[in-house]
Each structure stands twice: as structure tokens, then as C-alpha cells.
Amino acid sequence: MDHETNRAAGPDVSAAEAGADSGAGCGHAETPAQTGLISTVRLRRKVEVAKKRTLLIVPPFCSPNYTYPAPAYLARLLKRREQPVAQADLNLELLLRVFSRKGLLRVFAAAQDHAATLSPESRRVIALRDRYVSTIEPVIRFLQGRDASIAYRMCQPDFLPRGKNFELNKGFDFYDGNGNTLAVHDRAKFVGTQYLYDIGEMIREAIFPFFQITLVDRYYDSFVHRCTTFDLMQAELEREPNVIDQMLHEVLDPHLENGSPDLVGITVPFARNLYWAFRIGRRVRRWNEQAKVVMGGGFFNTSMRDQKEPRVFDYVDYITLDDGEKPLLDILDHLQERRDLHDLKRTFYRAAADGMIRYANGDPEPDIRHAETGAPDYTGYRIGDYFSSLETINVNQRVRCDGWWNKLTMTHGCYWKKCSFSGRGSWVDDIA
């Protein structure tokens, strides 16, 4: 699903190996070339079939100041192919639901049940509940660029409650580390970010240890890489939903009800997105057993490139590798009865017959050229609601967290030239 992929990690699997195992315990899938038979699905390809509706999702937690662009690229391609598609950034929608007056009231109510076992810092945040609830929405409006007038008040030590993260960054709300005084607007952004971090620390300790606000919080990455088996992840997915999980369901359900998608695509660019992607997949399957879920992205292309755990497919129907455009189109063709399963491209699935994992790579057609994919289409995203953060005053670091990123891929590949998408001699693939 991810537009920007890297095949450096994990073995490559060619089209000639269609249906081969992916690791121990996987089954085999025969191709038409091996059987000598003509697929009945291929014979029906020219028959008109109703087009399937697709919903493309960015899961929590990515950056709050811009959306991850992979689904937006795929949406543009699907629209060019006249496929009905909708999009949703659940990362932003969940953060805005949590960081609201009503959301914090629910969070504090859930955290209060565990207050006796929390650290002094988290108990202090709970004790200052009323101040956090009364100031959260003005802070978010400021970080969204909708109310600059509050910047001076935010810089005053007695306006916002200040906790652990202010102590860790003492002095940096006034100076940049080189003796230079920060501008008031930058100081307010830095203060607002530390304020959100204090709330996030309390949520991690009292409710859910894998809650995250920005790319700097890497707590969830460490959790995923501790999962040497799927048992820990499955236990988290099958327990009773906590208040953060409930809010995720609440922002997801309207998109399912309004769009009635036949296929839900979820990008998983980083390890921290994996739990949320699986929980979304679980919710989709319980909403409609006929709806299919496909996942892809950087994390599957690298750390989860070799699929060996059948239980993963309790939460997803298809997992694609590398460039997502052609695999997604092939899956839609399959759902529209124009393609066999073994004719998919770089796609894992679990066979219904024996429950074994299959790897399909029988589509001989090349990937969609980078020049043909087009610019990302952000239709459906709440562009004006993204909010900035200033987690560090380092100028190089703030570029990625302060302000909206309108991402447009200008290169596809690198000087290494050993990835599947870098077969061309030039490093730069001009999209003009």
C-alpha cells in the first residue's frame, strides 16, 4: 500500500515463484502455467461487474501536522481508473477526539481508576484535571494556527499546567540552546507541545502504554519489536477495548457506515502503526464480514516481509509488498471477478481450504510507472485541522513537525539501484 517502499530488507520473490511458500509453515499455490488450465475467472473478465468501493485509511499514530501520503497517491490512481474511493486520516481524527474537552473528561475518568498505582507525575496531571480540560481546546486551536492571540498567555508560567516534560526541558522554552531568545510564537508552540506530552505520558501510564502523539515518541516501536511471537499482539487486540480504542472505533464507524466500502486499505509505514491497523481490521470485519481488508507499507516491506504467522490474517485479508498501485488494482480485479487469487501481484493471503499462507505473484504485468501515478489526492482529509508541534528547537528537526507538509514525490529509488523499482538507469524519475 505504501507508495514509497524499499525492498532492501528480506528476500525478493519473482513472478516465476508465484504461489511459493513465504517461510516455514506456508502452503503452495499452483499457477495456471503449472496446471495447463485456463482460469474460469479469466473467461469472465469481460463480463460487466459492479465496481467495488474502496476506503483508504491512515492509522494512528503518524504526525499530527500532516498526513502520510501513500493512500493519497493510491486514491489518485484509483480515480484515474474510475474506481470509487474514499479516504480517512484516523490519526488526526483520533488525536482531535482525545485532545478535546469531552475526550479528556473520558480519559481522566478512565485514568482515575488506576491513580493509586501511578507515578507522582501522572497523579499530578490527574489532580490538575480541571485546568487541562479548560485549556486543551484553546491550545489545539493555537497549534492549528486559528488563534495566534493566545501565544503570549501560553508563555506565562501560570497559564498552562506544567509537568514532567517541562522539567526535562527547563529553560528551552526561552532560549534555543545557543543563548538566543526564542520568538514568542515559537515559545508558545514549544510550551503547547510539552503540555500535550504531559497528557500523553499520563495516558501511557494509566490507560494504554502505546499511545503516541508525534514521531519523537517511540514507545510503541519498542513494543512491536519485543513481540517475538504474535501472542502479545493478539492479547492486546482481543482484550476489552480501552477508552482510546473506543475513540478509534468512534472515528472509524462513520466512514464505514457512510461509504459502505467493499475493500478497506490501511497503510502501515511504521512499527507504531501496526497495532492500530490490526484493530481497525478487526473492527471492519465485525462491521461487515463480507468487507475485505488489505494492508501494506514500509513496515511490511521490511520487518514483516516474510509472513509466517497465520493468526495475522484474522485481522487482514491481503498483505501487499513494495509499490502498492498494481497489487491494489489486482485485488480489486479479483473482488470484481476478473482475476484469480494466484494472479495477484506480490500479495500474501490465507487460503480458505487449509488455512495456510500463500504468496501470489502471478501477474506478469509491470508496476505502474512513477510518472503515471500522478500527484497525491487529499480529497476527504481535514486539511485545516492538522496541528503543529515543536518538540525540539533544532531548526533541522522542526521542519518535519511544524506546519503542513504537501508531499510530492520527486524521486523513486536511490543511487543503490538494487530495488525492484530502480530498474531504470537514472536515479531521478521525472514525473513532469
C-alpha positions in Angstrom: 0.0 0.0 0.0 2.9 2.4 0.6 3.9 4.5 -2.3 7.5 4.9 -1.0 8.8 1.4 -0.5 12.1 -0.3 -0.1 12.9 -3.9 -0.9 16.3 -3.9 0.8 15.1 -6.0 3.7 14.0 -9.6 3.1 14.4 -11.9 0.1 13.0 -10.9 -3.3 10.3 -13.2 -4.8 9.9 -13.2 -8.6 6.8 -13.9 -10.7 8.2 -17.3 -11.6 7.9 -18.2 -8.0 4.1 -17.4 -7.8 2.4 -19.5 -5.2 5.6 -20.4 -3.4 5.9 -20.5 0.3 6.8 -17.5 2.3 8.7 -19.0 5.1 8.2 -22.2 7.1 4.6 -23.4 7.5 3.2 -21.8 4.4 1.4 -23.7 1.7 1.9 -23.8 -2.1 -0.4 -22.3 -4.7 -0.3 -23.6 -8.3 -0.4 -21.2 -11.2 -2.3 -21.7 -14.4 1.1 -22.2 -16.2 1.8 -25.1 -13.8 -1.6 -26.8 -14.3 -2.1 -26.1 -18.0 -5.7 -25.0 -17.3 -7.4 -21.8 -18.4 -9.0 -20.0 -15.4 -12.7 -19.7 -15.4 -12.2 -16.2 -13.9 -10.2 -15.2 -16.9 -13.1 -16.3 -19.1 -15.4 -13.9 -17.2 -13.1 -10.9 -17.3 -15.1 -9.1 -20.0 -18.4 -9.5 -18.1 -19.5 -6.3 -16.5 -19.3 -6.5 -12.7 -20.2 -3.8 -10.3 -17.2 -1.8 -9.2 -16.1 -2.3 -5.6 -15.9 0.7 -3.2 -12.6 1.3 -1.5 -11.8 3.1 1.7 -8.1 4.1 2.2 -7.0 4.8 5.8 -4.1 6.4 7.6 -4.0 4.7 11.0 -2.7 6.2 14.3 -0.1 7.3 15.1 1.7 9.4 12.5 2.5 13.1 12.6 -0.3 15.5 13.7 0.8 18.2 11.3 0.4 16.3 8.0 -1.0 13.1 6.7 1.1 10.2 5.4 0.8 10.5 1.6 0.7 6.8 0.5 -3.1 6.5 0.5 -3.5 9.8 -1.3 -1.3 8.6 -4.2 -3.3 5.4 -4.4 -6.6 7.4 -4.3 -5.5 9.4 -7.3 -4.6 6.3 -9.3 -8.0 4.6 -8.4 -9.8 7.8 -9.5 -7.9 7.7 -12.8 -9.1 4.1 -13.3 -12.7 5.2 -12.4 -12.7 3.2 -9.2 -14.9 4.6 -6.4 -12.7 5.5 -3.5 -12.8 7.5 -0.2 -10.1 8.4 2.3 -9.8 9.0 6.1 -6.9 10.0 8.3 -7.8 8.3 11.6 -4.6 9.5 13.1 -5.7 13.1 13.0 -9.3 12.3 13.9 -8.3 10.2 16.9 -5.9 12.8 18.2 -8.5 15.6 17.9 -11.1 13.4 19.7 -8.6 12.7 22.6 -7.4 16.3 22.8 -10.8 17.9 23.3 -12.8 18.8 26.3 -15.1 15.8 26.1 -12.2 13.5 25.2 -10.1 14.5 28.2 -13.0 14.1 30.6 -13.3 10.5 29.4 -9.5 9.9 29.6 -9.3 11.3 33.1 -12.3 9.2 34.2 -10.6 6.1 33.0 -7.3 7.1 34.5 -8.8 7.8 37.9 -9.4 4.0 38.4 -5.6 3.5 38.4 -4.5 6.6 40.2 -3.2 4.8 43.3 -0.6 2.9 41.2 0.6 5.8 39.1 3.8 7.8 39.3 3.7 11.1 41.2 4.0 12.9 37.8 0.9 11.2 36.4 -1.0 11.7 39.7 -0.2 15.4 39.5 -1.7 15.5 35.9 -4.9 13.9 37.2 -5.0 16.3 40.1 -4.9 19.2 37.7 -7.7 17.7 35.6 -9.9 20.8 35.6 -7.0 23.0 34.3 -6.2 20.6 31.5 -9.9 20.3 30.5 -10.4 24.0 30.4 -7.3 24.8 28.4 -7.0 21.9 25.9 -9.2 23.3 23.2 -7.5 26.8 23.1 -4.1 25.1 22.9 -5.2 23.0 20.0 -6.7 26.0 18.2 -3.4 27.8 18.6 -1.4 24.9 17.3 -3.8 24.7 14.3 -3.0 28.3 13.5 -6.5 29.5 14.3 -5.8 31.7 17.3 -2.4 33.4 17.5 -3.6 35.8 20.2 -3.2 33.2 22.9 0.6 32.8 22.3 1.6 35.4 25.0 -0.7 33.8 27.6 0.7 30.3 26.8 4.2 31.6 27.5 3.3 32.6 31.0 4.2 30.0 33.6 0.9 30.1 35.4 -1.4 29.8 32.4 -1.0 26.1 31.5 -0.3 23.3 34.0 3.3 22.2 33.7 4.6 18.7 34.5 7.4 16.3 33.9 8.3 17.4 30.3 8.7 21.0 31.3 11.2 19.9 34.0 13.1 17.9 31.5 13.2 20.8 29.1 13.7 23.6 31.6 15.0 26.7 30.0 14.4 25.7 26.5 11.0 27.5 26.4 13.0 30.7 26.5 16.3 30.0 24.8 17.4 27.9 21.8 20.5 26.4 23.4 22.8 28.9 21.8 21.9 31.8 24.0 19.3 33.2 21.6 15.9 34.1 22.8 13.0 32.3 21.1 10.3 34.3 19.4 7.0 34.3 21.4 5.2 32.3 18.7 7.9 29.6 18.8 8.0 29.6 22.6 4.2 29.1 22.7 4.4 26.1 20.2 7.1 24.5 22.3 5.1 25.1 25.5 2.0 23.7 23.9 3.9 20.6 22.7 5.3 19.8 26.2 1.8 20.3 27.6 0.4 17.6 25.3 3.4 15.4 26.1 2.5 15.6 29.8 -1.0 14.4 29.0 0.4 11.7 26.7 2.7 10.4 29.5 -0.3 10.0 31.8 -2.3 8.2 29.1 0.6 5.8 28.5 1.0 5.0 32.2 -2.7 4.9 33.2 -4.5 3.6 30.1 -2.5 2.4 27.2 1.3 2.2 27.1 1.4 2.6 23.3 -0.3 5.9 22.9 1.7 8.4 20.8 1.5 12.0 19.7 4.4 12.7 17.4 7.2 10.9 15.7 9.5 11.6 18.6 7.6 9.3 20.9 9.0 5.9 20.0 7.4 3.8 22.8 5.3 1.7 20.5 8.2 0.8 18.2 9.9 -0.9 21.2 6.7 -2.8 22.0 6.4 -4.2 18.4 10.0 -5.3 18.3 9.5 -7.1 21.6 6.8 -9.2 20.0 8.9 -12.3 19.1 5.6 -14.1 18.7 2.1 -13.0 17.9 0.8 -13.9 21.3 1.3 -10.5 22.9 -0.2 -8.6 20.0 -3.2 -10.9 19.9 -3.8 -10.5 23.6 -3.9 -6.7 23.2 -6.3 -7.0 20.2 -8.7 -9.4 21.9 -9.0 -7.7 25.3 -11.8 -5.3 26.2 -11.3 -2.0 24.3 -9.9 0.8 26.5 -11.1 4.4 26.1 -8.5 5.1 23.4 -9.7 2.0 21.4 -13.3 3.1 21.9 -12.5 6.5 20.4 -10.8 4.9 17.5 -13.9 2.9 16.8 -16.0 6.1 17.1 -14.0 7.9 14.4 -13.9 4.8 12.1 -17.5 3.8 12.2 -19.0 6.8 10.4 -16.6 6.2 7.5 -17.7 2.6 7.3 -21.4 3.5 7.5 -21.3 6.4 5.1 -19.1 4.8 2.5 -20.1 1.1 2.8 -16.7 0.0 1.5 -16.1 -3.4 0.0 -12.3 -3.1 0.5 -10.6 -1.2 3.3 -6.9 -0.4 2.6 -4.6 0.5 5.5 -1.1 1.8 5.2 1.4 0.7 7.9 4.5 2.8 7.3 6.0 2.3 10.8 6.0 -0.2 13.6 3.9 2.1 15.8 1.0 1.8 13.3 0.8 -2.0 13.4 -1.5 -2.4 16.5 -3.9 0.3 15.3 -4.0 -1.2 11.8 -4.9 -4.6 13.2 -7.5 -3.1 15.5 -9.1 -1.3 12.5 -9.1 -4.5 10.5 -10.7 -6.3 13.4 -13.4 -3.6 13.6 -14.1 -3.7 9.8 -14.5 -7.5 9.9 -17.1 -7.2 12.7 -18.9 -4.4 10.9 -19.3 -6.5 7.7 -17.9 -10.0 7.3 -18.0 -9.6 3.5 -15.7 -6.5 3.5 -12.1 -7.2 2.8 -9.0 -5.6 4.4 -5.7 -5.1 2.7 -2.6 -3.7 4.3 0.8 -2.7 3.0 3.5 -0.1 3.6 7.1 0.3 4.8 6.8 -1.9 7.9 5.5 -4.9 5.9 8.1 -4.3 3.2 10.9 -4.6 5.8 10.4 -6.1 9.2 7.3 -8.2 8.3 8.3 -9.0 4.7 8.3 -12.8 5.4 4.8 -13.8 6.6 4.8 -17.0 8.7 2.0 -16.4 11.3 -1.5 -17.4 10.1 -3.1 -15.6 13.0 -2.2 -12.3 11.4 -4.8 -13.0 8.8 -7.5 -12.9 11.5 -7.3 -9.2 11.1 -6.4 -8.7 7.4 -7.2 -10.5 4.2 -4.3 -9.4 2.0 -0.8 -8.0 2.7 1.0 -6.5 -0.3 4.7 -5.8 -0.7 6.5 -2.8 -2.2 4.8 -0.5 -4.7 1.1 -0.7 -3.8 -0.6 0.5 -7.0 -0.6 -2.7 -9.1 -1.2 -5.1 -6.2 -4.2 -3.0 -5.2 -5.6 -2.9 -8.7 -5.2 -6.6 -8.9 -7.0 -7.2 -5.7 -9.9 -5.1 -6.9 -9.9 -7.1 -10.1 -10.1 -10.2 -8.0 -13.0 -8.9 -6.0 -14.8 -7.9 -9.2 -14.3 -11.5 -10.5 -11.8 -10.6 -13.2 -8.7 -12.2 -11.7 -7.8 -15.4 -9.9 -6.1 -15.3 -6.5 -2.9 -16.7 -7.9 -2.8 -13.9 -10.5 -2.4 -11.2 -7.8 0.9 -9.3 -7.6 3.2 -9.5 -4.5 0.3 -10.4 -2.2 0.1 -12.7 0.8 -3.3 -14.2 1.8 -4.6 -17.1 3.8 -6.1 -20.0 1.8 -9.6 -20.8 2.8 -9.1 -24.5 2.1 -6.3 -25.3 4.6 -5.7 -22.0 6.5 -2.1 -21.8 5.1 -0.4 -18.6 4.0 0.0 -18.3 0.3 2.1 -15.8 -1.7 0.7 -14.8 -5.1 2.8 -13.1 -7.7 1.3 -14.4 -10.9 0.6 -11.1 -12.6 3.3 -10.7 -15.3 2.3 -7.1 -16.0 4.9 -4.5 -14.8 4.3 -2.0 -12.0 2.6 1.3 -12.7 5.2 3.8 -13.8 6.0 6.5 -11.3 5.2 9.1 -14.0 1.7 7.7 -14.4 0.7 7.6 -10.7 0.1 11.4 -10.5 0.2 13.7 -7.6 -1.5 12.8 -4.3 -5.2 13.5 -4.0 -6.1 14.7 -0.5 -9.9 14.7 -1.0 -11.6 13.8 2.2 -8.8 14.9 4.5 -9.5 17.7 7.0 -6.5 19.8 5.9 -7.4 22.8 8.1 -7.5 20.7 11.3 -3.9 19.4 11.3 -1.8 21.0 14.1 1.8 21.7 14.5 4.2 20.7 17.3 7.6 22.0 18.3 9.2 19.1 20.1 12.7 20.5 19.6 14.0 23.9 18.8 16.6 22.4 16.4 15.9 24.0 13.0 16.5 20.8 11.1 14.2 18.8 13.2 11.3 21.2 13.3 10.9 21.1 9.6 9.0 17.8 9.8 6.8 18.7 12.7 6.0 22.4 12.3 3.4 23.1 9.6 1.6 21.2 6.9 3.6 19.1 4.5 2.2 18.9 1.0 4.3 15.9 0.0 5.1 15.3 -3.7 7.5 12.5 -4.6 10.2 13.7 -7.0 12.4 10.6 -6.9 11.6 7.0 -6.9 14.6 4.9 -5.9 18.1 5.8 -4.9 21.7 5.5 -6.0 21.8 1.9 -4.7 19.8 0.9 -7.8 19.1 -2.6 -6.5 15.4 -2.3 -5.6 12.7 -3.5 -7.9 11.5 0.0 -8.7 15.0 1.2 -9.7 15.5 -0.9 -12.8 15.9 2.3 -14.9 19.4 3.7 -15.3 18.6 7.2 -13.9 18.3 7.9 -10.2 15.7 10.5 -10.7 12.4 9.6 -12.4 10.9 12.8 -13.7 7.2 12.9 -13.1 6.5 16.0 -15.1 
